[in-house]
Each structure stands twice: as structure tokens, then as C-alpha cells.
Amino acid sequence: MVPDSVILGADNTEAERITREVYNKGIRNIPVEYSEFVPYRKVIVRCYVLEYIEKNGILVKPEIMVPMKTPNGYTVERMVNSPYPYSRRAVVVSVPENFTSFNAGDEVLLDKHVVLANKENKNADFHLPHGFTTDSWPQIEPPTNMKDEHYGYLIVEPNTHILGKLKSIN
């Protein structure tokens, strides 16, 4: 199934494109409550978001389509756009004590399944299985607003969810 990409100017705005770019540029501005949180066994990362893609001179909004099941939960009713347009590229925020494979600030590539949200049925909210927030975030699911300081964090298994470290290009 091909996602229904939205062309800039239709029901999308220049402001959203700019919001994504600003978020990605400021991804390393990590609040202290995240940078100083020391996970026990897993690694905390902050995902970049997918930015608009130019196709034939037109900017197109990238979407991550996820299955929404029927009320019985056994079949897929339709594909829906995830409110978490996370890229597989992420910045390491915090690692367990004595962990040496990655350091805070490293850029890594995540397994694609880690960034996908679930939607059990049309009555259920989206669920981000690896989503992470500190206790100052008042809700169970992470925020969907890129301007929120709690946006973009995941907690992942370093040996199975992180595929490797990306080399820095300066």
C-alpha cells in the first residue's frame, strides 16, 4: 500500500516543514533530566525526524504508515499515518554505567521496528513500545509535538535495537 503523501500547500504548511528542520538542528539540546538519567541496562536515544523530500521540484511530507487493526484485533483494517515520524538515525543520550559500546553524543542507526508505533484499533491511542519520557512528563505515551522538550526519546536494547554507530562527518 502506497502512503498518501501530502504535498506542501495542500493541508500541510511551511511551518511544519520548518518545525521538523528546527527540531533536527536542535536535537542535541538535551534537557538535564534526560542527559543525567542513568539507565540500568538499556540505552536512551533521541531520534531525528524525517524531513520533507523534494520530488520533481515539489516538497513532499514523508509519512510512516502503520497498520490499524479491526476491532477484533486479528486483521488489518487500514494503514494510518503514525504521529511519530522518527528517522532510524538517532543520537545517544545516556548509557548504563560501565557501558563502553556507545557514548552520549554518538549517532547510531536503529532497527526499523524500534521507531514504529502501534495502533490496536480505531478507538485506541497510538502506542510507542520503546518510547521513553522521564517522570516529569504527565502522560503515559510520549508527546507527539516536536516542540515539546520530551519529544523524540526511546529506550532501546543496545545489542538488538542499535544496528551500529554512524561515523561523524564534519
C-alpha positions as CSV (number, residue, x, y, z in Angstrom):
1,M,0.0,0.0,0.0
2,V,1.4,3.4,-1.0
3,P,1.2,6.1,1.6
4,D,-0.9,9.2,0.8
5,S,1.9,11.7,0.8
6,V,0.8,15.3,1.3
7,I,2.2,18.0,-0.9
8,L,3.2,21.2,0.7
9,G,0.5,23.7,0.4
10,A,-2.4,21.2,0.4
11,D,-3.3,20.6,4.0
12,N,0.3,20.9,5.2
13,T,2.1,24.1,6.0
14,E,5.5,25.6,5.6
15,A,5.5,25.9,9.4
16,E,5.5,22.1,9.8
17,R,8.5,21.7,7.4
18,I,10.4,24.3,9.4
19,T,9.4,22.7,12.7
20,R,11.0,19.4,11.5
21,E,14.2,21.2,10.4
22,V,14.5,23.2,13.6
23,Y,13.9,20.0,15.7
24,N,16.7,18.1,13.9
25,K,19.1,21.0,14.2
26,G,18.5,21.3,17.9
27,I,18.4,17.5,18.6
28,R,21.5,17.7,20.8
29,N,19.8,20.3,23.1
30,I,19.0,17.6,25.7
31,P,17.3,18.6,29.0
32,V,19.4,17.7,32.1
33,E,16.7,15.3,33.3
34,Y,17.4,13.1,30.2
35,S,21.2,13.6,30.0
36,E,21.7,12.8,33.6
37,F,19.3,9.9,33.8
38,V,21.4,6.7,34.0
39,P,19.5,3.7,32.6
40,Y,20.1,0.3,34.2
41,R,20.6,-1.9,31.1
42,K,19.3,-0.1,28.1
43,V,20.4,2.9,26.1
44,I,18.4,6.2,25.8
45,V,18.4,7.7,22.3
46,R,16.8,10.7,20.7
47,C,15.5,10.2,17.2
48,Y,15.8,12.6,14.3
49,V,12.6,13.1,12.4
50,L,12.1,12.6,8.7
51,E,12.3,15.8,6.8
52,Y,10.4,16.8,3.7
53,I,11.6,15.2,0.5
54,E,11.9,17.0,-2.8
55,K,10.4,15.1,-5.7
56,N,10.3,16.7,-9.1
57,G,10.5,20.1,-7.6
58,I,7.7,19.5,-5.1
59,L,8.3,19.1,-1.3
60,V,6.5,16.0,-0.1
61,K,5.8,15.2,3.6
62,P,7.3,11.8,4.5
63,E,4.9,9.6,6.4
64,I,5.3,6.4,8.4
65,M,2.3,4.2,7.7
66,V,1.4,1.6,10.4
67,P,-1.4,-1.0,10.4
68,M,-4.6,-0.3,12.4
69,K,-6.4,-3.5,13.2
70,T,-10.1,-4.2,13.1
71,P,-11.9,-4.2,16.5
72,N,-11.3,-7.9,16.9
73,G,-7.6,-7.3,16.7
74,Y,-6.9,-10.1,14.1
75,T,-6.8,-8.3,10.8
76,V,-5.7,-5.0,9.5
77,E,-8.5,-2.5,8.8
78,R,-6.3,0.0,7.1
79,M,-2.9,1.8,7.2
80,V,-2.7,5.0,9.2
81,N,-0.1,7.7,9.5
82,S,2.0,7.5,12.7
83,P,2.2,10.6,14.8
84,Y,5.9,9.8,15.4
85,P,7.7,10.5,12.1
86,Y,11.0,9.2,13.6
87,S,14.0,8.5,11.5
88,R,16.1,5.4,12.2
89,R,19.0,7.8,12.8
90,A,19.4,8.8,16.5
91,V,21.7,10.5,19.0
92,V,22.7,8.5,22.1
93,V,21.6,10.5,25.2
94,S,22.5,8.2,28.1
95,V,24.1,4.8,28.7
96,P,24.4,2.5,31.7
97,E,27.4,2.8,34.0
98,N,30.5,0.9,32.7
99,F,28.9,0.7,29.2
100,T,31.6,1.1,26.5
101,S,30.0,0.4,23.1
102,F,28.4,3.8,22.7
103,N,28.8,7.2,24.4
104,A,26.4,10.1,24.8
105,G,26.6,12.1,21.7
106,D,27.3,9.2,19.3
107,E,25.0,8.9,16.3
108,V,23.6,5.4,15.7
109,L,21.3,3.6,13.3
110,L,18.3,1.9,14.8
111,D,16.4,-1.2,13.7
112,K,13.3,-0.1,11.8
113,H,10.9,-1.8,14.2
114,V,12.1,0.3,17.1
115,V,10.7,3.6,15.7
116,L,7.2,2.2,14.7
117,A,4.2,3.0,16.8
118,N,1.2,0.6,17.2
119,K,-2.5,1.3,16.8
120,E,-4.6,-1.6,18.0
121,N,-7.8,-0.3,16.6
122,K,-9.6,3.0,15.7
123,N,-10.7,3.5,19.3
124,A,-7.2,3.0,20.7
125,D,-4.5,5.7,21.0
126,F,-1.1,5.2,19.3
127,H,1.4,3.3,21.4
128,L,5.1,3.7,21.0
129,P,6.6,0.5,22.6
130,H,10.1,1.8,23.0
131,G,9.0,5.4,23.8
132,F,10.7,7.0,26.8
133,T,10.0,10.0,29.0
134,T,11.1,11.0,32.5
135,D,8.6,11.2,35.3
136,S,8.1,15.0,34.7
137,W,6.1,14.1,31.6
138,P,2.5,13.8,32.9
139,Q,1.2,11.2,30.4
140,I,1.9,7.5,29.6
141,E,2.6,7.9,25.9
142,P,5.4,10.3,24.8
143,P,4.3,13.6,23.2
144,T,3.6,14.0,19.5
145,N,4.5,17.7,19.4
146,M,8.1,18.2,18.1
147,K,8.3,21.4,20.0
148,D,8.0,19.6,23.4
149,E,11.2,19.0,25.2
150,H,10.1,15.4,26.0
151,Y,9.8,14.6,22.3
152,G,11.8,12.0,20.4
153,Y,13.2,9.8,23.1
154,L,13.4,6.0,23.0
155,I,14.9,3.4,25.4
156,V,16.4,0.5,23.5
157,E,18.4,-2.7,23.8
158,P,21.9,-1.9,22.6
159,N,22.6,-5.3,21.3
160,T,19.4,-5.9,19.3
161,H,17.9,-2.5,18.5
162,I,21.0,-0.5,17.7
163,L,22.5,-1.7,14.4
164,G,25.7,0.3,14.6
165,K,27.4,3.6,15.1
166,L,27.4,6.2,12.4
167,K,30.7,7.9,11.7
168,S,30.8,11.7,12.2
169,I,31.1,13.8,9.1
170,N,32.4,17.3,9.8
